[in-house]
Amino acid sequence: MLHKNNITKMVFPSISSFSFLFILAFFLLLTLYTTLHRPTTTATPSNKLHQNDRPHSLHYQNIFLSSASNYTLATYLRHLTLQPHLAGTPPSLQTTLYVKSHFEALGLETHVSNHTVLLSYPSFSSLTAHFSNGSSLDLPLSEPGFSGVVKAYHAYSPSGSALGQPVFLNYGREQDYIALRGLGVQFKGCIGIVRRGAGLSRNAVVEKAAAHGVAAVLMYTEGEKFAGVERGTVMKGLGDPLSPGWWAGVQGGERLRLNDSQLNERFPAIPSMPVSADTAEIILSSMEGAPLPQEWRENLKSNKIGRVGPGPVLLNFTYLGEKKMETIHNIFAVIRGSEEPDRFIILGNHRDAWTYGAVDPNSGTSALLEVGRRFALLMRLGWSPRRTIVFGSWDAEEFGMIGSTEWVEKNLVSLGSKAIAYLNVDCAVQGPGFFAGATPQLDDLLFEVTKKVKDPDSENISIFETCKVTNKAINIQRLSGVDSDFAPFLQHAGVPSIDLYYGRDFPVYHTAFDSYDWMVNFGDPLFQRHVAVSGVWGLLALRLADDPILPFNYLSYVAQLQEYRNTLSNFLEGDISLNPITLAIQDFKAAADEIAEQVKKLSEDERMDEFSVLKKRMLNDRLMFAERGFLDAEGLQGLRWFKHLIYGPQIDGGSELNFLPGVVGAISRNTGMNKGERQEAIQHEVWRVARAIERAACALKGSLT
């Protein structure tokens, strides 16, 4: 077991606590001194001057890069992870005060936005296995030896008990139930054992199990090196469940009652609980019944599982939880723009954690504080951004993006008219390898910025060059998932967004082992990856805040839409026509070509008169508002809060397609429809997408039709 108080010895062996603090203070002062006195060079030289860069902008970008400090990043993370800080608990308030006081100490305009919301906590849980030989075993439900860590549970799971035989449900997909039926397996009334994966949310797994008559669900994550237990939420949708789709922050504001029938759509009907891989293996290795389907066996990590059940082992399962109204705290620090103060670039990270949260989310919180520190330094050296920069530290993300969602719902009109981009970092460092997600108009900006930031795991080359060697380019994902705080900004408000992180699928996700010790031993011992993420994050913000013309390229969006259209054609059948989307993309391309030419011309215009400034402002508005065109007031069928028709969640996560969620959802839905009705539903969704693309094209053109 790792102990958190050993970290001083691991990083600086054989020194006293006082000496450690003295040395750390020395390094911090040395960092500040060298920042102010050494030459300002980029981490990785670049000879290409962007068309919108001004000499002083490059100067401050270089200072930003050269003022990085892994010592301060390590210090931030150490303070943030001294104790578990689950949202709504007293320790969580301590991290709130730490982040707030840090921004205030930097001299930044700081405030806190509080929200009273419904959260969920465990009261009691137990799991006993009764084996066929007459023996019984109380199975562990949390990691032993961690004081103050919340016991493993699923937030918003209903309380309940179940006594029944277990059955292995694989990933809990519809096709897994079909496979079990083909083997003659009866799972009604059983306790389902599910391994996490295949793109299904916890909520989707439990809802599907309830629909198939399963009495309760136990979930485990394969390959847990430390036998940790993955906590998480099983609520459907985002935000406070008592104010679905609206902000209830006004005094005496409207809220649903706990017995309101609408909550049945948000919370599962049967109880569920996470267990460790070791606990799951104890159960699964003792099961009999039909053999595992070959497809399941091929990618199963344990070789001790051979049968799907049910039984003969008998499980006695109990979970009791309570839902409580608690106050959560979003923290904001603001740097006002000097020329366009009514245009906002928002950098966001959530602060709450299931346990210590060294990776998730406080590697990102540390990076947020580091970017704030370096921006404050630039301000002391005379820099002020053209546009306003907002730092957002969200609360209660782990319960369903509650803090960010409530804030987006409250500020929806202002975000729609003033927000340029949202830049998200959640788990900044999980391990090796740079990853990014973005809306396509921001692809080129990501490429340019990553050419300037040194790769932390290579010698003297940039992140971009490393990715080019391994993947031919940075593999930019799209933001269709609902797994971090970019979701309300993009999928509800239509704000162009980016999500950044180093590493994937770290083994201590949502477990008690997500500690500072794990980070310094495995994740990022020298905090160089933290430095790299902070560098990319800050440079993105600097470019978006300072470039006279926004660095958006909608021709990338055109290429992506064309690819989606071509891929979708392979999944369609019958008389469904994609011609509406094809024609809409042609109009969108014409608008993107036109605005690209105007960007080129205005970038060459160095005049600073009022008319030239106004022309650039009008052009920027068109670039900013185009993303809003992809929103549809009706939202997605079954998920109406999600308005974006290009990027958004699937209702059951069962398709390999992660775009055009309305169309994909209509393709996968077939219950109660004949062939003609199903084709009509799909064609309707095709038309909706076509209209959304046309709206975006009109926004790019900037004139009324």
C-alpha positions in Angstrom: 0.0 0.0 0.0 1.2 3.5 -0.8 1.2 6.0 2.1 0.7 9.7 1.3 3.1 10.9 3.9 6.1 9.2 2.2 6.1 11.6 -0.7 8.6 14.0 0.8 11.1 11.1 1.2 10.5 10.0 -2.4 11.1 13.4 -4.0 13.7 14.8 -1.6 15.2 11.9 0.5 16.6 12.4 3.9 15.6 15.9 4.6 13.4 17.4 7.3 10.1 19.0 6.7 11.5 22.4 7.4 14.4 21.9 5.0 12.0 20.6 2.4 9.9 23.8 2.7 13.1 26.0 2.6 14.3 24.3 -0.5 10.9 24.5 -2.2 10.7 28.2 -1.4 14.2 28.7 -2.8 13.2 27.0 -6.1 10.1 29.0 -6.4 12.1 32.3 -5.9 14.7 31.0 -8.4 11.9 30.2 -10.9 10.5 33.8 -10.6 13.9 35.3 -10.9 14.9 33.4 -14.0 11.5 34.1 -15.5 12.1 37.8 -15.2 15.8 37.8 -16.3 16.4 35.1 -18.8 15.9 35.5 -22.6 12.4 34.8 -23.7 12.5 31.9 -26.1 9.9 29.3 -27.0 10.3 25.8 -25.7 10.5 24.6 -29.3 11.5 27.2 -31.8 9.1 27.9 -34.7 10.0 30.1 -37.7 6.4 30.4 -38.9 4.7 33.6 -37.9 1.0 33.2 -37.8 -0.9 35.7 -39.9 -2.7 37.2 -36.8 0.4 37.3 -34.5 1.7 40.7 -33.6 5.3 41.0 -32.3 4.2 41.8 -28.7 1.9 38.8 -28.7 4.7 36.5 -29.6 6.8 38.1 -27.0 4.3 37.3 -24.2 3.7 33.8 -25.6 7.5 33.2 -25.3 7.5 34.5 -21.7 4.5 32.3 -20.9 6.4 29.2 -22.1 9.7 30.0 -20.4 8.1 30.7 -17.0 6.9 27.1 -16.5 7.5 25.6 -13.1 7.1 21.9 -12.3 7.9 22.8 -8.6 4.8 25.0 -8.3 2.7 22.4 -10.1 3.8 19.7 -7.6 3.1 22.0 -4.7 -0.4 22.8 -5.9 -1.2 19.1 -6.4 0.2 18.2 -3.0 -2.0 20.7 -1.3 -5.1 19.7 -3.3 -4.7 16.0 -2.4 -4.0 16.1 1.3 -7.4 14.6 2.0 -10.4 13.2 0.1 -12.7 16.0 -1.0 -16.1 14.7 -2.3 -18.4 17.5 -3.3 -20.7 18.7 -0.5 -18.4 17.5 2.3 -16.3 19.8 4.7 -13.0 18.7 3.1 -14.3 19.9 -0.2 -14.7 23.3 1.2 -11.0 23.4 2.1 -10.0 22.9 -1.6 -12.5 25.6 -2.5 -10.8 28.1 -0.2 -7.3 27.0 -1.4 -8.2 27.7 -5.1 -10.0 30.9 -4.2 -7.1 32.3 -2.1 -4.6 31.3 -4.8 -6.4 33.4 -7.5 -6.8 36.3 -5.0 -3.1 36.2 -4.1 -2.3 36.5 -7.8 -4.3 39.7 -7.9 -7.0 38.4 -10.1 -10.6 39.5 -9.9 -12.2 36.5 -8.0 -15.7 35.4 -7.0 -17.6 32.3 -6.0 -21.0 31.2 -7.3 -22.9 28.9 -5.0 -25.6 26.4 -5.9 -27.8 24.3 -3.6 -28.3 20.9 -5.4 -29.3 17.3 -4.7 -26.3 15.1 -4.1 -26.2 11.4 -3.1 -24.1 9.6 -0.4 -23.9 6.0 0.9 -25.2 5.0 4.3 -24.7 1.2 4.3 -23.7 -1.6 1.9 -23.0 -5.3 2.2 -22.4 -8.2 -0.2 -22.3 -11.8 1.0 -21.6 -14.9 -1.2 -23.1 -18.2 -0.2 -21.3 -21.1 -2.0 -22.6 -24.5 -3.0 -20.3 -26.2 -0.5 -22.2 -24.5 2.4 -19.5 -21.8 3.1 -20.2 -18.1 2.9 -17.9 -15.0 2.5 -18.5 -11.3 3.2 -17.0 -9.7 0.2 -15.0 -6.4 0.5 -16.7 -3.4 -1.1 -14.0 -0.8 -0.7 -10.2 -0.5 -0.6 -8.9 -1.3 2.9 -6.7 1.0 4.9 -7.8 4.4 3.6 -9.1 6.8 6.3 -11.7 9.3 5.3 -12.3 7.9 1.8 -16.0 7.5 1.0 -17.0 3.8 0.7 -17.4 2.6 -2.9 -20.9 3.4 -4.2 -22.9 4.6 -7.2 -24.3 8.1 -6.7 -28.1 8.2 -7.1 -28.5 4.5 -7.0 -31.8 3.6 -5.3 -31.6 1.8 -2.0 -32.6 -1.8 -2.1 -31.7 -5.4 -1.3 -31.5 -8.5 -3.6 -31.0 -12.2 -2.9 -30.3 -14.2 -6.0 -27.9 -16.0 -8.2 -25.4 -14.0 -10.2 -25.2 -14.1 -13.9 -22.4 -12.6 -16.1 -23.8 -10.0 -18.4 -20.5 -9.1 -20.1 -20.7 -5.3 -20.9 -24.5 -5.2 -20.4 -25.2 -4.3 -24.0 -28.4 -5.4 -25.8 -26.3 -7.8 -27.9 -25.0 -9.4 -24.7 -28.6 -10.2 -23.6 -29.3 -11.6 -27.0 -26.2 -13.9 -26.7 -27.3 -15.1 -23.3 -30.8 -15.9 -24.6 -29.2 -17.9 -27.4 -27.5 -20.0 -24.7 -30.8 -20.5 -22.9 -29.6 -18.4 -19.9 -32.3 -17.1 -17.6 -31.3 -13.8 -16.0 -34.7 -12.5 -14.7 -34.5 -12.0 -10.9 -30.7 -12.6 -10.9 -27.9 -10.2 -9.8 -26.0 -9.1 -12.9 -22.2 -8.9 -13.0 -21.1 -6.4 -15.6 -17.6 -5.3 -16.7 -17.3 -1.6 -17.5 -16.6 -0.6 -21.1 -18.0 -0.7 -24.7 -19.0 2.9 -24.5 -22.0 2.4 -22.2 -22.5 4.8 -19.3 -23.3 3.3 -15.9 -26.8 4.6 -16.1 -27.3 2.9 -19.5 -26.1 -0.4 -18.1 -28.4 -0.3 -15.1 -31.4 0.9 -17.0 -31.0 -1.9 -19.6 -30.6 -4.5 -16.8 -33.8 -3.3 -15.1 -35.6 -3.5 -18.5 -34.5 -7.2 -18.7 -35.7 -8.1 -15.2 -32.4 -8.1 -13.5 -32.7 -7.5 -9.7 -29.5 -5.6 -9.1 -26.2 -4.9 -10.8 -22.6 -5.2 -9.6 -20.0 -3.4 -11.9 -16.3 -4.0 -12.0 -13.4 -2.6 -14.0 -10.9 -5.0 -15.5 -7.2 -4.8 -14.9 -7.1 -2.8 -11.7 -3.5 -3.0 -10.6 -4.3 -2.0 -7.0 -7.6 -3.8 -6.7 -9.4 -0.5 -6.5 -13.1 0.1 -6.8 -14.4 2.5 -9.4 -17.0 4.9 -7.9 -19.3 6.9 -10.2 -22.8 8.2 -10.8 -25.7 6.4 -12.3 -27.8 9.4 -12.9 -29.1 10.0 -16.4 -28.4 13.5 -17.9 -26.5 16.4 -16.5 -27.1 19.0 -13.8 -29.1 19.2 -10.6 -31.8 16.5 -10.9 -34.3 18.7 -9.1 -34.0 21.5 -11.7 -33.7 19.6 -15.0 -33.0 22.1 -17.8 -33.2 25.2 -15.7 -31.3 27.1 -13.0 -32.9 27.0 -9.6 -30.5 29.4 -7.9 -32.9 32.2 -7.2 -34.3 32.3 -3.6 -37.2 29.9 -3.3 -36.6 28.8 -7.0 -38.6 26.1 -8.5 -37.5 22.6 -7.8 -39.0 19.1 -8.2 -40.0 17.2 -5.1 -38.1 14.0 -4.3 -41.2 12.0 -5.1 -41.8 13.7 -8.5 -42.4 11.3 -11.3 -39.9 13.1 -13.5 -37.1 11.8 -11.3 -37.9 8.3 -12.5 -36.4 9.3 -15.8 -33.1 10.4 -14.1 -32.6 7.6 -11.5 -32.4 3.9 -12.2 -35.1 1.5 -11.0 -32.8 -1.1 -9.5 -29.9 -0.7 -7.1 -26.3 -1.1 -8.3 -22.8 -1.0 -6.7 -19.2 -1.0 -7.9 -16.9 -3.9 -6.8 -13.2 -4.5 -7.4 -11.9 -6.8 -10.1 -10.8 -9.2 -7.4 -14.2 -9.4 -5.8 -15.9 -9.9 -9.2 -13.4 -12.7 -10.0 -14.3 -14.5 -6.7 -17.9 -14.6 -7.8 -17.4 -15.3 -11.5 -14.8 -18.0 -11.1 -17.3 -20.0 -8.9 -20.1 -19.9 -11.4 -21.4 -22.7 -13.5 -24.0 -22.8 -16.3 -23.4 -22.1 -20.0 -19.9 -21.5 -21.3 -18.8 -18.0 -22.2 -19.5 -17.0 -25.8 -16.3 -17.0 -27.8 -16.5 -13.3 -28.5 -16.5 -12.5 -24.8 -13.7 -14.9 -24.1 -11.4 -13.3 -26.7 -11.0 -10.0 -24.9 -11.6 -11.1 -21.3 -8.6 -10.3 -19.1 -9.2 -13.0 -16.5 -8.5 -16.6 -17.3 -10.5 -17.8 -14.3 -13.9 -17.0 -15.8 -15.4 -19.7 -18.0 -19.1 -19.8 -17.3 -21.9 -17.3 -17.3 -24.2 -18.8 -14.6 -26.6 -18.3 -13.2 -25.2 -19.6 -9.9 -24.9 -21.9 -8.2 -23.3 -19.3 -5.8 -26.0 -17.2 -4.1 -25.5 -13.4 -3.5 -27.1 -11.4 -0.7 -26.8 -7.7 -1.7 -27.9 -4.6 0.2 -27.3 -0.9 -0.5 -28.8 2.0 1.5 -28.1 5.6 0.4 -29.4 9.0 1.1 -30.0 12.0 -1.1 -29.2 15.4 0.5 -29.4 19.1 -0.5 -25.9 20.5 -0.3 -24.2 23.7 -1.4 -21.6 23.5 -4.1 -19.1 26.2 -5.0 -17.9 27.3 -8.5 -14.9 29.6 -8.3 -14.1 32.2 -11.0 -11.0 34.4 -11.7 -11.3 37.0 -14.4 -8.8 38.9 -16.5 -10.7 41.7 -18.3 -10.1 42.3 -22.0 -8.7 45.7 -22.8 -10.3 46.0 -26.3 -13.2 43.5 -26.4 -14.1 42.9 -22.7 -17.5 41.5 -23.8 -15.9 38.5 -25.5 -15.0 35.6 -23.3 -12.5 32.7 -23.5 -13.3 30.3 -20.7 -10.7 27.8 -19.2 -12.4 25.2 -17.0 -11.6 22.3 -14.7 -13.6 20.6 -12.0 -12.2 20.5 -8.5 -14.3 17.8 -6.6 -13.0 14.2 -6.4 -14.4 10.8 -5.4 -11.3 10.3 -3.3 -7.9 12.2 -3.2 -8.2 13.0 -6.9 -4.6 13.4 -7.9 -5.3 12.5 -11.5 -9.0 13.1 -11.6 -9.3 16.1 -11.4 -6.6 17.9 -9.5 -3.8 17.3 -12.1 -6.1 19.6 -14.1 -6.7 22.0 -11.2 -3.0 22.3 -10.7 -2.6 23.2 -14.3 -5.4 25.8 -14.0 -3.6 27.4 -11.1 -0.3 27.3 -13.0 -1.8 29.0 -16.1 -3.3 31.6 -13.8 0.1 32.2 -12.1 1.8 32.6 -15.5 -0.9 35.0 -16.8 -0.5 37.1 -13.6 3.2 37.3 -14.3 2.5 38.5 -17.9 0.2 41.1 -16.5 2.9 42.4 -14.2 5.1 42.7 -17.2 2.6 44.9 -19.0 0.4 42.4 -20.9 -3.4 42.7 -21.0 -5.5 40.4 -23.2 -7.6 41.9 -26.1 -10.5 39.7 -24.9 -11.6 38.6 -21.4 -10.3 35.4 -20.0 -12.3 33.5 -17.4 -10.9 30.7 -15.2 -13.7 28.4 -13.9 -13.2 25.8 -11.1 -16.3 23.6 -11.2 -17.8 21.7 -8.3 -19.8 18.4 -8.3 -18.7 17.3 -11.7 -18.5 13.7 -10.5 -22.2 13.6 -9.8 -23.1 14.6 -13.3 -21.4 17.8 -14.4 -23.6 19.6 -11.9 -21.5 22.7 -11.2 -20.8 23.6 -14.8 -24.3 22.7 -16.0 -26.0 24.9 -13.5 -23.7 27.8 -14.4 -24.2 27.3 -18.1 -28.0 27.2 -17.7 -27.9 30.4 -15.7 -25.7 32.2 -18.2 -27.1 30.7 -21.4 -27.9 33.9 -23.1 -24.6 35.6 -22.3 -22.7 32.5 -23.4 -24.6 32.4 -26.6 -23.8 36.0 -27.5 -20.3 36.4 -26.0 -18.4 33.1 -25.5 -15.7 32.5 -28.1 -14.5 29.1 -26.8 -14.4 26.8 -23.8 -11.1 25.1 -23.1 -11.4 22.1 -20.8 -8.9 20.1 -18.8 -10.1 17.4 -16.5 -7.5 14.7 -15.9 -4.5 16.7 -17.1 -2.1 13.8 -16.6 -3.0 10.1 -16.6 0.2 8.8 -18.1 2.2 9.1 -21.4 0.9 10.4 -24.7 -0.8 13.6 -25.7 -4.6 13.5 -26.5 -7.0 16.2 -27.5 -10.7 16.5 -28.4 -12.1 19.6 -30.2 -14.7 20.9 -32.5 -13.2 20.9 -36.0 -12.7 24.7 -36.6 -10.1 24.6 -33.8 -8.0 21.8 -35.3 -5.5 24.1 -37.0 -5.0 26.1 -33.8 -4.2 22.9 -31.9 -1.6 22.0 -34.5 0.0 25.4 -34.3 0.1 25.5 -30.5 1.5 22.0 -30.1 4.4 22.9 -32.4 5.5 25.4 -29.8 5.4 23.2 -26.7 8.1 20.7 -25.9 7.1 17.1 -25.6 7.9 16.0 -22.0 8.8 12.4 -23.0 11.2 13.2 -25.9 14.4 15.1 -26.4 14.1 18.6 -27.9 11.1 18.0 -30.1 7.6 19.4 -29.9 4.4 17.6 -29.0 3.3 18.0 -32.6 6.5 16.4 -33.9 6.1 13.4 -31.5 2.5 12.9 -32.6 3.5 13.2 -36.2 6.1 10.4 -35.8 3.6 8.0 -34.1 0.3 9.0 -35.7 1.2 11.2 -38.7 -0.5 14.0 -36.8 -2.2 14.7 -33.5 -5.2 12.4 -33.3 -7.9 14.9 -32.4 -11.1 13.2 -31.1 -14.5 14.8 -31.3 -16.6 15.8 -28.3 -19.6 13.5 -28.5 -19.1 12.0 -25.0 -20.7 13.2 -21.8 -17.6 12.6 -19.7 -16.5 16.1 -18.7 -17.5 19.7 -18.3 -17.2 20.5 -22.0 -20.6 18.8 -22.5 -22.9 21.6 -21.3 -20.8 24.3 -23.1 -20.8 22.5 -26.5 -23.8 20.2 -26.5 -26.3 22.6 -24.8 -24.9 26.1 -25.5 -23.1 25.6 -28.8 -19.7 27.0 -27.7 -16.7 25.8 -29.7 -14.7 23.6 -27.3 -11.4 21.8 -26.7 -10.5 19.1 -24.2 -6.8 18.3 -23.3 -5.1 15.5 -21.4 -2.0 13.4 -21.2 -2.4 9.6 -21.1 -5.5 7.3 -21.1 -7.2 4.7 -19.1 -5.1 5.0 -15.9 -5.6 2.1 -13.5 -6.6 4.0 -10.4 -9.6 5.8 -12.0 -12.1 6.8 -9.3 -10.4 4.6 -6.7 -8.8 5.4 -3.3 -5.4 4.9 -5.0 -5.7 8.1 -7.1 -3.3 9.9 -4.8 -0.3 12.1 -4.9 1.9 9.1 -4.3 0.5 7.4 -7.5 1.3 10.5 -9.5 4.9 10.9 -8.4 5.5 7.1 -8.8 3.7 6.4 -12.0 1.8 9.2 -13.6 4.3 12.1 -13.8 7.3 11.8 -11.4 8.9 15.0 -12.5 5.7 16.9 -13.4 6.9 17.5 -16.9 3.6 16.3 -18.4 1.8 18.8 -16.2 4.1 21.5 -17.6 3.3 20.4 -21.2 -0.5 20.4 -20.7 -0.3 23.8 -18.9 1.7 25.1 -21.9 -0.8 24.0 -24.5 -3.7 25.2 -22.5 -2.3 28.6 -21.8 -1.1 29.2 -25.4 -4.6 28.3 -26.7 -6.1 30.9 -24.4 -3.5 33.5 -25.4 -4.1 33.0 -29.1 -7.9 33.1 -28.7 -7.7 36.1 -26.4 -5.1 38.1 -28.4 -5.4 37.3 -32.2 -7.1 40.2 -33.9 -9.0 37.7 -36.1 -10.1 34.5 -34.3 -8.0 31.5 -35.4 -11.0 29.4 -36.6 -10.9 27.4 -39.8 -14.3 26.1 -40.9 -12.9 24.3 -43.9 -11.8 21.6 -41.3 -15.4 21.4 -40.3 -16.5 21.0 -43.9 -14.1 18.1 -44.4 -15.3 16.4 -41.2 -19.0 16.8 -42.2 -18.2 15.3 -45.6 -16.5 12.3 -43.9 -19.6 11.8 -41.6 -21.9 11.9 -44.6 -19.8 9.3 -46.5 -19.6 7.0 -43.4 -23.3 7.3 -42.7 -24.2 6.2 -46.2 -22.9 2.7 -45.4 -25.3 2.3 -42.5 -28.5 3.4 -44.3 -31.0 1.2 -46.0 -34.0 1.5 -48.3 -35.2 4.8 -49.7 -33.5 7.1 -47.2 -31.7 9.9 -48.9 -28.7 11.8 -47.7 -29.1 14.4 -50.4 -30.4 17.1 -48.0 -27.1 16.8 -46.0 -25.0 16.7 -49.2 -26.6 20.0 -50.4 -26.3 21.6 -47.0 -22.6 20.8 -46.8 -22.1 22.4 -50.2 -23.6 25.6 -48.9 -21.6 25.4 -45.8 -18.4 24.9 -47.8 -19.2 27.9 -50.0 -19.6 30.0 -46.8 -16.4 28.6 -45.3 -14.5 29.4 -48.5 -15.8 32.9 -48.6 -15.0 33.6 -45.0 -11.5 32.1 -45.3 -10.8 34.5 -48.2 -12.1 37.4 -46.1 -9.9 36.3 -43.1 -6.9 36.3 -45.4 -7.6 39.8 -46.7 -8.3 41.3 -43.3 -5.2 39.7 -41.8 -3.1 41.6 -44.3 -4.8 44.9 -43.3 -2.6 46.5 -40.6 -4.6 49.6 -40.3 -5.9 50.3 -36.8 -8.7 52.8 -37.7 -12.2 52.3 -36.3 -13.6 51.0 -39.5 -10.9 48.3 -39.8 -11.4 47.3 -36.2 -15.2 47.1 -36.8 -14.7 44.9 -39.9 -12.6 42.5 -37.9 -15.1 42.5 -35.1 -18.0 41.7 -37.4 -15.9 38.9 -39.0 -15.1 37.4 -35.6 -18.8 37.4 -34.7 -19.5 35.2 -37.8 -16.7 32.9 -36.8 -17.9 32.7 -33.2 -21.7 32.2 -33.9 -21.5 29.5 -36.6 -21.2 26.7 -34.0 -24.6 27.8 -32.5 -26.2 27.0 -35.8 -25.8 23.3 -35.1 -28.1 23.6 -32.1 -31.8 22.5 -32.5 -34.4 23.7 -30.0 -36.1 20.3 -29.9 -32.9 18.6 -28.9 -32.2 14.9 -29.3 -35.1 12.4 -29.1 -35.0 11.0 -25.6 -32.3 13.4 -24.5 -33.9 16.8 -25.2 -31.5 18.8 -23.1 -28.7 18.0 -25.6 -29.3 20.4 -28.5 -26.2 19.8 -30.7 -27.1 17.7 -33.8 -23.5 17.0 -34.9 -21.9 16.1 -31.5 -23.9 14.6 -28.6 -24.6 11.4 -26.7 -26.4 8.4 -28.0 -29.4 7.4 -26.0 -28.0 3.9 -25.2 -24.4 4.2 -26.4 -24.8 1.1 -28.5 -23.5 2.3 -31.9 -19.9 2.6 -33.1 -20.8 6.0 -34.8 -20.0 8.9 -32.5 -21.5 11.7 -34.7 -24.9 12.9 -35.8 -26.5 11.5 -32.7 -30.1 12.1 -33.8 -29.6 10.2 -37.1 -27.6 7.4 -35.4 -30.3 7.1 -32.7 -33.0 6.8 -35.3 -31.1 4.0 -37.1 -30.6 2.0 -33.9 -34.2 2.4 -32.7 -36.6 -0.2 -34.0 -38.9 -1.1 -31.2 -42.6 -0.8 -32.2 -41.9 0.4 -35.7 -42.4 -1.2 -39.0 -39.9 -0.7 -41.8 -41.7 2.3 -43.3 -42.1 4.1 -40.0 -38.4 3.5 -39.1 -37.2 4.9 -42.5 -39.5 7.9 -42.0 -38.0 8.6 -38.6 -34.4 8.4 -40.0 -35.3 10.7 -42.9 -36.7 13.2 -40.5 -33.4 13.2 -38.5 -31.5 13.6 -41.8 -33.5 16.7 -42.6 -32.9 18.1 -39.1 -29.2 17.8 -39.6 -29.4 19.4 -43.0 -31.3 22.4 -41.5 -28.7 22.7 -38.7 -25.8 22.8 -41.3 -27.7 25.4 -43.3 -28.1 27.5 -40.1 -24.4 27.4 -39.5 -23.7 28.3 -43.1 -26.0 31.4 -42.7 -24.1 32.4 -39.6 -20.8 32.2 -41.5 -22.2 34.3 -44.3 -23.3 36.9 -41.8 -26.2 38.3 -43.8 -29.9 37.7 -43.9 -31.2 35.6 -46.7 
